[in-house]
Amino acid sequence: MVTRRRIRSVLTALCLYAVAALLVSYFGVNAFTGNRGLRAKEDIERQIAELTAEIDRARAERAQWERRVALLRSERIDPDMLDERARALLNYAHPNDLVLLNAHRRP
């Protein structure tokens, strides 16, 4: 009888340790791979970096367009910019201009 109690107490302790180990490993795996785990955090940080770079490119492009628009304002019109835009919009070329045509047209 004593041996059965001892075996039962040892098995009970082993089962409790096994359940505790399973719970710890379950939460450990979810802390790493879960929706809010370490991998998800790395993915979010990578997306933040990509979107920040995209915002910086958009801001640079906007600054470039603002500079070009500022050259066309009525207070101080840049003659070269006005000439360029007029020729582009009217499809006009000066007789002394050299026109290069793109040989590789896409349909």
C-alpha positions as CSV (number, residue, x, y, z in Angstrom):
1,M,0.0,0.0,0.0
2,V,2.8,2.4,0.8
3,T,4.3,1.8,-2.6
4,R,1.0,2.6,-4.3
5,R,0.6,5.9,-2.5
6,R,4.2,6.7,-3.3
7,I,3.8,5.8,-6.9
8,R,0.5,7.8,-7.1
9,S,2.2,10.9,-5.5
10,V,5.1,10.6,-7.9
11,L,2.8,10.3,-10.9
12,T,0.6,13.2,-9.6
13,A,3.7,15.4,-9.3
14,L,4.9,14.4,-12.7
15,C,1.5,15.1,-14.3
16,L,1.4,18.5,-12.6
17,Y,4.9,19.3,-13.9
18,A,4.0,18.1,-17.3
19,V,0.8,20.3,-17.4
20,A,2.8,23.2,-16.1
21,A,5.5,22.7,-18.8
22,L,2.8,22.5,-21.5
23,L,1.2,25.7,-20.3
24,V,4.6,27.5,-20.2
25,S,5.5,26.2,-23.7
26,Y,2.1,27.2,-25.1
27,F,2.4,30.7,-23.8
28,G,6.0,30.9,-24.9
29,V,5.2,29.9,-28.4
30,N,2.3,32.3,-28.6
31,A,4.5,35.1,-27.2
32,F,6.8,34.6,-30.2
33,T,4.5,33.7,-33.1
34,G,1.1,35.0,-32.0
35,N,-0.9,37.9,-33.4
36,R,0.8,40.3,-30.9
37,G,4.1,38.4,-30.5
38,L,7.6,39.2,-31.3
39,R,7.3,38.3,-35.0
40,A,4.3,40.5,-35.4
41,K,6.1,43.3,-33.8
42,E,9.0,42.9,-36.3
43,D,6.5,42.9,-39.2
44,I,4.9,46.0,-37.9
45,E,8.2,47.8,-37.5
46,R,9.2,46.8,-41.1
47,Q,5.9,48.1,-42.4
48,I,6.5,51.4,-40.5
49,A,9.9,51.7,-42.1
50,E,8.5,51.1,-45.6
51,L,5.7,53.5,-45.1
52,T,8.0,56.2,-43.7
53,A,10.2,55.8,-46.7
54,E,7.2,56.1,-49.0
55,I,6.1,59.3,-47.1
56,D,9.6,60.8,-47.5
57,R,9.5,60.0,-51.3
58,A,6.0,61.6,-51.5
59,R,7.2,64.7,-49.6
60,A,10.2,65.1,-51.9
61,E,8.0,64.8,-55.0
62,R,5.5,67.3,-53.5
63,A,8.4,69.7,-52.8
64,Q,9.6,69.4,-56.4
65,W,6.1,70.1,-57.8
66,E,5.7,73.0,-55.4
67,R,9.0,74.5,-56.7
68,R,7.8,74.0,-60.3
69,V,4.4,75.6,-59.6
70,A,6.0,78.5,-57.8
71,L,8.0,79.2,-61.0
72,L,4.6,79.6,-62.9
73,R,3.0,81.9,-60.4
74,S,1.9,85.2,-61.9
75,E,4.0,87.3,-59.5
76,R,7.2,86.1,-61.0
77,I,7.0,83.8,-64.0
78,D,10.2,82.1,-65.1
79,P,10.4,82.6,-68.9
80,D,12.1,79.2,-69.5
81,M,9.4,77.3,-67.5
82,L,6.6,79.2,-69.3
83,D,8.2,78.4,-72.6
84,E,8.5,74.8,-71.7
85,R,4.9,74.4,-70.5
86,A,3.5,76.3,-73.5
87,R,5.4,74.1,-76.0
88,A,4.3,71.0,-74.2
89,L,0.6,72.0,-74.0
90,L,0.4,73.4,-77.5
91,N,2.6,70.6,-79.1
92,Y,4.7,73.4,-80.6
93,A,8.4,73.2,-81.5
94,H,10.6,76.1,-82.6
95,P,12.2,75.7,-86.1
96,N,15.7,75.6,-84.6
97,D,14.8,73.0,-82.0
98,L,16.2,69.5,-82.3
99,V,13.3,66.9,-81.8
100,L,14.2,63.4,-80.8
101,L,11.5,60.8,-81.4
102,N,11.3,57.6,-79.4
103,A,12.0,54.7,-81.7
104,H,10.5,52.1,-79.3
105,R,6.9,53.0,-79.1
106,R,4.6,50.9,-77.1
107,P,1.1,50.2,-78.3
